[in-house]
Amino acid sequence: MNKKDRLYKLFQGSDTAELTQLTDRELAIYDLITTTSLTRKELADKIFMCYSNFARYEDKIYRKLGMANRIELIFARYEIS
């Protein structure tokens, strides 16, 4: 089972998220955000992306999943798993 399938399974039957709306790149960033305690700048550097692009991806993820911030995103991921 690949990473995308595992993430879908985590949120299966949940009304807190629609992971199917996320692109592969957004899923990878979502995974980074929810499994590390790095800042946006550190995460962007880690995946060789400029800060503004990373911030844009992160904001898209929040919007698509109906979350307001990183803390909500992390709680939702671990509450479901």
Sequence and secondary structure as in RCSB ss.txt:
>XXXX:A:sequence
MNKKDRLYKLFQGSDTAELTQLTDRELAIYDLITTTSLTRKELADKIFMCYSNFARYEDKIYRKLGMANRIELIF
ARYEIS
>XXXX:A:secstr
  HHHHHHHHTTT SS  GGGS HHHHHHHHHHHH    HHHHHHHTT  HHHHHHHHHHHHHHHT SSHHHHHH
HHHHH 
